[in-house]
Amino acid sequence: MNLPTDLKHVSSGPELETLLKEKENLMVCCGRMGPMCIPVYGHMKKLVESGNFPQIEFRDMLFDNPDAAVIREHPKCRSFMGLPFTVYYKNGKMVHATSSLQSEEQIKEILNKYFT
């Protein structure tokens, strides 16, 4: 099952593993269709459409997907309390993670720090 967003989706653990192997820079927003998550999906869509980050693959993943456990249980996310869990991978390794609502500017700061 996928989230009804305009983003590309991660539907399974094997798909996430493939992305981690094939994409140098990956941002995954793991959430639901709730008030803290929807704005983050919107910011991601806007960033994709801006064309300013062509080196980054932007994806969403349903938080309740059993395969999302790899994100939910990651040491960088273990203490998180709010959705979404937004994670950033560089060369297959999680380099940063945030919880809860993030502004577009906060996301851009992270993208520029780790992926430019």
PyMOL commands that set and color helices and strands:
alter all, ss='L'
color gray80, all
select helices_A, chain A and resi 13-22+38-50+66-72+104-115
alter helices_A, ss='H'
color red, helices_A
select strands_A, chain A and resi 8-9+25-31+57-62+85-90+93-99
alter strands_A, ss='S'
color yellow, strands_A
deselect
rebuild
show_as cartoon
